[in-house]
Amino acid sequence: MSLTAYDFTGRTAFVTGAAGGIGRATAALLAEAGATVHCADRDRQGLQETAALVAEHGGTPHIHALDVTDRAALATAVASVTGPLHVMAAIAGIMHTSTVLETRDEDLDRVLAINFKGVLYACQEAVRSMIASGTRGSIVTMASGAMDSASAGLLCYSVAKAAVVQLTKTLATEVGRHGIRVNAIAPGWIRTAMTDRHEPAAQEQAEAAMVRHSPLARVGEPEDIAHAVLHLASDASSFTTGQILRPNGGVAMPW
């Protein structure tokens, strides 16, 4: 094994949630590694900005303005990929905060639709494409460190991310015989628009708390997670499937 294991020249990747944050950083890094990158998101302006960044990194961007909860739209986008699909990075997600007693049906339905069903649909379409073309591909899903501990107000989010983990493990056992690997990433606190949801003073306090709890004494950046995706998508992790990678600065160390 050599550094060529991280060479994606001639390969195609599909990234959901690509309009910003971790998704954008992942699309750019895959492009830098040589991949043709398909970027999907419902944020059209963000997609255009990501496409420009992908091009700056030497990639050939393709954009798909869609909602991941629309199974048909996602299926059409994946089917439009020319040639084999080698990587699916299912990153799209939203944050929602409400206590258990305050959680409404519509809150839970919306979070589960985007954070779980959207990942499920992306996985399903990727597997269908990979099996049809005989591609030994890699699927990377996005879980969260929130699944490892109870956090007040994060019921919907934590439940959806825990479901993503079970999806990842189950799918890995089902498609391994086709040479398809499925792994999840469970990030800690990453500085993105999604985590920047407090008033400035409260946001600063929240990040400071994460820094105090981290042995590395910092919060994460989108690029930290993009590199984790790159690793799991690459041949360097060819013997890794059904696993949960936790780039969290050491904040949580589950047994």
C-alpha positions in Angstrom: 0.0 0.0 0.0 1.3 3.5 -0.9 0.0 7.0 -1.1 -1.5 6.1 -4.5 -4.3 4.6 -2.3 -5.6 8.2 -2.0 -5.5 8.8 -5.7 -9.1 9.2 -7.0 -8.1 9.9 -10.6 -10.8 8.4 -12.9 -13.2 7.9 -10.1 -16.6 9.5 -9.5 -18.0 10.7 -6.1 -21.4 11.9 -5.1 -21.7 14.2 -2.1 -25.0 15.2 -0.5 -25.2 18.3 1.7 -22.5 19.8 -0.6 -23.5 23.4 -0.4 -21.5 24.2 2.7 -19.7 23.0 5.8 -18.5 19.4 5.8 -20.1 18.6 2.5 -18.3 21.5 0.7 -15.0 20.6 2.3 -15.4 17.0 1.3 -16.3 17.8 -2.3 -13.3 20.1 -2.6 -10.9 17.5 -1.1 -12.2 14.7 -3.3 -11.7 16.9 -6.3 -8.1 17.7 -5.2 -7.6 13.9 -5.0 -8.6 13.6 -8.6 -12.3 12.6 -8.5 -15.1 13.8 -10.6 -17.5 15.2 -8.0 -21.3 15.3 -8.1 -22.6 17.8 -5.6 -26.2 17.7 -4.3 -28.1 20.1 -2.0 -31.2 22.2 -2.0 -29.2 25.4 -1.6 -28.7 26.5 -5.2 -26.4 29.4 -4.4 -24.3 27.3 -2.1 -24.0 24.6 -4.8 -22.7 27.2 -7.3 -20.1 28.3 -4.7 -19.1 24.7 -4.1 -18.8 24.0 -7.8 -16.4 26.9 -8.2 -14.3 25.6 -5.3 -14.2 22.1 -6.8 -13.0 23.6 -10.1 -10.3 25.6 -8.2 -9.1 22.3 -6.8 -8.8 20.8 -10.3 -12.1 18.9 -10.3 -14.9 18.6 -12.7 -18.1 19.6 -10.7 -21.6 18.5 -11.5 -24.4 20.0 -9.4 -27.8 18.7 -8.5 -30.3 21.1 -6.8 -32.5 18.7 -4.9 -33.9 17.8 -1.5 -32.5 14.5 -0.2 -36.0 13.6 1.1 -37.2 13.4 -2.5 -36.4 9.8 -3.3 -37.2 10.2 -7.0 -35.0 13.3 -7.4 -32.1 11.6 -5.7 -32.5 8.5 -7.8 -32.5 10.6 -11.0 -29.4 12.5 -9.9 -27.5 9.3 -9.2 -28.6 7.7 -12.4 -27.3 10.7 -14.3 -23.7 9.9 -13.3 -21.7 8.9 -16.4 -19.8 5.7 -15.8 -19.4 3.9 -12.5 -20.1 5.6 -9.1 -17.2 4.9 -6.8 -18.0 6.9 -3.7 -21.2 8.1 -2.0 -20.7 10.6 0.8 -24.2 11.1 2.5 -23.5 14.2 4.5 -26.8 16.2 4.2 -28.3 17.0 7.6 -30.0 19.6 9.8 -29.9 20.5 13.5 -33.0 20.8 15.7 -33.2 21.7 19.3 -36.2 21.0 21.6 -36.7 19.3 24.9 -38.5 15.9 24.9 -41.7 17.5 26.3 -41.6 20.2 23.7 -40.9 18.0 20.7 -43.7 18.0 18.2 -44.6 15.4 15.5 -43.5 17.8 12.8 -40.1 18.4 14.4 -39.3 14.7 14.7 -40.7 13.9 11.2 -38.6 16.7 9.6 -35.3 15.7 11.3 -35.8 12.0 10.6 -36.7 12.7 7.0 -33.5 14.6 6.3 -31.0 13.1 8.7 -32.1 9.5 8.3 -34.3 8.9 5.3 -32.2 11.2 3.2 -29.1 9.0 4.1 -31.1 5.8 3.5 -32.2 7.0 0.0 -28.6 8.0 -0.9 -27.3 4.6 0.3 -30.0 2.7 -1.6 -29.3 4.5 -4.9 -25.5 4.2 -4.5 -25.7 0.5 -3.9 -28.0 -0.1 -6.9 -25.6 1.9 -9.1 -22.5 0.1 -7.7 -24.0 -3.4 -8.1 -25.2 -2.7 -11.6 -21.8 -1.6 -12.7 -19.9 -4.2 -10.7 -18.1 -1.4 -8.8 -16.3 -2.1 -5.5 -17.3 1.2 -4.1 -17.4 3.0 -0.7 -20.3 4.6 1.1 -19.6 7.0 3.9 -22.5 8.2 6.1 -22.5 11.0 8.6 -23.5 10.2 12.2 -22.6 12.4 15.2 -20.9 12.3 18.5 -24.4 13.2 19.9 -25.3 9.6 19.7 -22.7 8.7 22.4 -24.1 10.8 25.1 -27.4 12.3 26.3 -27.6 16.0 25.4 -30.5 18.1 26.6 -32.5 19.4 23.7 -31.1 17.0 21.0 -33.6 14.2 21.1 -34.6 14.4 17.4 -31.0 14.9 16.2 -29.5 12.2 18.4 -32.1 9.6 17.5 -31.7 10.2 13.8 -27.9 9.9 14.0 -28.2 6.7 16.0 -30.4 5.4 13.3 -27.8 6.3 10.7 -25.3 4.1 12.6 -27.6 1.1 12.6 -28.2 1.7 8.9 -24.5 1.8 8.2 -23.8 -1.4 10.1 -26.7 -3.3 8.6 -26.0 -2.2 5.1 -22.3 -3.2 5.5 -23.3 -6.7 6.4 -25.6 -6.9 3.4 -23.4 -5.5 0.6 -20.0 -6.6 1.6 -20.2 -9.6 -0.7 -20.4 -7.2 -3.6 -17.2 -5.5 -2.5 -19.0 -2.5 -1.3 -17.9 -0.9 2.0 -20.1 1.2 4.3 -18.8 3.2 7.2 -19.9 6.2 9.3 -18.2 9.2 10.7 -19.4 10.6 14.1 -17.8 14.1 14.4 -17.5 16.0 17.5 -18.1 19.8 17.6 -17.3 21.1 14.1 -17.3 24.8 13.3 -20.0 25.1 10.6 -23.1 27.2 10.0 -25.1 24.3 11.6 -23.3 24.5 14.9 -23.3 28.3 14.8 -26.9 28.5 16.1 -26.5 30.6 19.3 -26.1 34.3 20.1 -22.5 35.4 19.7 -21.7 35.3 23.5 -23.4 31.9 24.0 -21.7 30.6 20.9 -18.3 31.6 22.2 -19.1 29.9 25.6 -20.3 26.7 23.9 -17.1 26.5 21.8 -15.0 27.3 24.9 -16.6 24.4 26.7 -15.8 22.0 23.8 -12.2 23.2 23.8 -11.9 22.6 27.6 -13.2 19.0 27.2 -10.9 18.2 24.3 -7.4 16.8 24.9 -6.4 18.6 21.7 -7.8 21.9 23.1 -9.7 22.9 20.0 -12.9 22.5 18.1 -13.0 20.8 14.7 -13.1 22.4 11.2 -14.9 21.0 8.2 -11.6 20.0 6.6 -10.9 17.6 9.6 -14.0 15.6 8.7 -13.4 15.8 5.0 -10.1 14.1 5.5 -11.8 11.3 7.4 -14.3 10.9 4.5 -11.4 10.8 2.1 -9.7 8.0 4.1 -12.9 5.9 4.3 -13.6 6.4 0.7 -10.1 5.5 -0.4 -8.3 2.2 -1.1 -6.3 2.8 2.1 -9.4 1.6 4.1 -10.1 -1.4 1.8 -10.4 -3.7 4.8 -12.7 -1.4 6.8 -16.4 -1.7 6.8 -19.3 -1.4 9.2 -17.1 0.9 11.4 -17.8 4.3 13.1 -14.9 6.7 13.0 -15.0 9.4 15.7 -12.9 12.5 14.8 -13.9 14.5 17.9 -10.7 15.9 19.4 -10.9 13.2 22.1 -14.0 14.7 23.7 -15.7 11.3 23.9 -13.9 8.1 24.1 -16.5 5.2 24.2 -15.4 1.9 25.5 
